[in-house]
Amino acid sequence: MSDTPPFDLQRLYAARDLDELRAEYDRIATMYDGEGWDWLGPAMIVEQVQRLVPRHSLLLDAGAGTGQLGVVLRKAGYLRVDAMDMSPGMLAEATAKGVYANLREGRLGDPLDYPDGAYDAVVASGVFTTGHAPPSGLAELVRITRSGGHVIFTLRSDEVPPGFDGVMQGLLDDGAWELAERGDEVAAMPKSAANVLLRAWAFVVS
């Protein structure tokens, strides 16, 4: 097996805006799950989900991509999972996996087409990283999660994207959420990009 992913990670990190990023994800959608993709983000999320979220819960996979996280959630016994992503190409691949009940286009950073408190938990793997979803997207994830539910996501930690520290602290200061777990730093692509470190965060919505 190759130690490099089947696409250029730097093209994703260097996207100038979300429209360019969506186009790139559409381009690579059919190869995204290919040989050599040593991506540990879904496992990091599910480890926290299993400790914090009952298996009967309704979850949203925000920025679901090709559905890799949905597959791992299904194997862990979570059967009520919806998906949202901004890339139609990636959603098509996720649909084919058959692990989501409902799939919808949506873009983190924009208002999301879900009612307040719609989900018991919202999860996001690899979405909050360089050149991807902005920190403003966190507030919408809080809005669509019920009181007492969880928002669980990975955040790049070797180079925290601008604005996240302030937004996360602001949500704490405003009483919107409380910290449940702060995971250790992990090289989430140990073979293909060992320098990229992620941390999984879990918050309880107030």
Rosetta blueprint (number, residue, H / E / L):
1 M L
2 S L
3 D L
4 T L
5 P L
6 P L
7 F L
8 D L
9 L H
10 Q H
11 R H
12 L H
13 Y H
14 A L
15 A L
16 R L
17 D L
18 L H
19 D H
20 E H
21 L H
22 R H
23 A H
24 E H
25 Y H
26 D H
27 R H
28 I H
29 A H
30 T H
31 M H
32 Y L
33 D L
34 G L
35 E L
36 G L
37 W L
38 D L
39 W L
40 L L
41 G H
42 P H
43 A H
44 M H
45 I H
46 V H
47 E H
48 Q H
49 V H
50 Q H
51 R H
52 L H
53 V L
54 P L
55 R L
56 H L
57 S L
58 L L
59 L E
60 L E
61 D E
62 A E
63 G L
64 A L
65 G L
66 T L
67 G L
68 Q H
69 L H
70 G H
71 V H
72 V H
73 L H
74 R H
75 K H
76 A L
77 G L
78 Y L
79 L L
80 R L
81 V E
82 D E
83 A E
84 M E
85 D E
86 M L
87 S L
88 P H
89 G H
90 M H
91 L H
92 A H
93 E H
94 A H
95 T H
96 A H
97 K H
98 G L
99 V L
100 Y L
101 A L
102 N L
103 L E
104 R E
105 E E
106 G L
107 R L
108 L L
109 G L
110 D L
111 P L
112 L L
113 D L
114 Y L
115 P L
116 D L
117 G L
118 A L
119 Y E
120 D E
121 A E
122 V E
123 V E
124 A E
125 S E
126 G E
127 V E
128 F E
129 T L
130 T L
131 G L
132 H L
133 A L
134 P L
135 P L
136 S L
137 G H
138 L H
139 A H
140 E H
141 L H
142 V H
143 R H
144 I L
145 T E
146 R E
147 S E
148 G E
149 G E
150 H E
151 V E
152 I E
153 F E
154 T E
155 L E
156 R E
157 S L
158 D L
159 E L
160 V L
161 P L
162 P L
163 G L
164 F H
165 D H
166 G H
167 V H
168 M H
169 Q H
170 G H
171 L H
172 L H
173 D H
174 D L
175 G L
176 A L
177 W E
178 E E
179 L E
180 A E
181 E E
182 R E
183 G L
184 D L
185 E L
186 V E
187 A E
188 A L
189 M L
190 P L
191 K L
192 S L
193 A L
194 A L
195 N L
196 V L
197 L E
198 L E
199 R E
200 A E
201 W E
202 A E
203 F E
204 V E
205 V E
206 S L
